[in-house]
Amino acid sequence: MPELPDISAYITALESRIMGQTLESVRLGSVFLLRSVDPPLSAVEGCAVRRLRRIGKRIAIGVDGELPPQQPRPVAGDPGRLWLVLHLMIAGRLHWKAPSAKLAGRNALAAFDFPKGSLVLTEAGSKRRASLYVVRGEEALYAMDPGGVEIFETNLDGFRAALTAENRTLKRAMTDPRLISGVGNAYSDEILHAAQLSPITLTHKLKPEEWERLFAATRDTMRLWMDRLGAEAMKAFPEKVTAFRPEMAVHGRFNLPCPRCGEKVQRIRYADNETNYCAKCQTGGKVLADRSLSRLLGSDWPRTLDELEALKRK
């Protein structure tokens, strides 16, 4: 799922392409993409783009819109603007194509046509999870925000308060959009590795110095990747947004060497995701039980890196 650095890169790329431009038409390749009915999708056609925002992991495109005569004028700062809100979910991606580009293939869900080009939304796989909403005004827009704190708009106390609202593992807490905005599976791995903290440590167990490390690592990691991907987006539209990048320290790098200590990166697999970590740097050398394998090995599950290597040699 595209996270804060990826969404920020998309917005950077879109600013130079659609800001001030008229949204001439919206074409749907799948009726299941649109999840709202009022205002109608046709209400945004012919309107100029005036704002681009990130709402959690969503991209919001604000266009000029007219209020119905019976509706009272909004307060200052909310001029009745219409918003297109895109949630890419796991497999949704954006592409910048030539004007009036065809919606080719079953993965093409929508095209937003502008004078200079078409913004095309695709979603890989058979499941259709990506969504498009049309809402009116700031209040309706921010009602779609899951509520997680923005890492660059909070301080250490606010960060700690959000993550300790419930006693959860760090991995689960860091990826909950109701607690922290814009962090998902990929960057939580990178953050926890940078902070040298175990993904299964409970939030209520963290010491003050560990909270300081985690807060700093979250900001530093997200800023690093926002700057890196933002610079790339200034040069070309980010056509290949991925959660797996060769420059990452641990995410998607199972069995590859940790850049800090050289030990092999480990993983915990569950459902469609996995958590990657370095046992030496993050768990004191303890290998965390992987659900799929621990069910088979039971009490024989290796507890240390040495035991794991010995098991592999059998």
Buried (B, 14 or more C-beta within 10 A) or exposed (E): BBBBBBBBBBBBBBBEBBEEBBBBBBBBBBEEBBEBEEBEBEBBBEBEBBEBBBBBBBBBBBBBBEBEEEEEEBEEEBBBBBBBBBBBBBBBBBBBBEEEBEBEEEBBBBBBBBEEBBBBBBBEEEEBBBBBBBBBBBEBBBEBBBEBBBBEEBEEEBBBEBBBEEEBBBBBBBBBBBBBBBBBBBBBBBBBBBBBBBBBBBBEEBEEEBBBBBBBBBBEBBBBBBEBBBEBBEEEBBEEBEBEBEEBBBBBBBEBEBBBEEBBBBBBEEEEBBBBBBBBBBBEBBBBBBEEEBEEEEEEBBEBBEEBEEBEEE
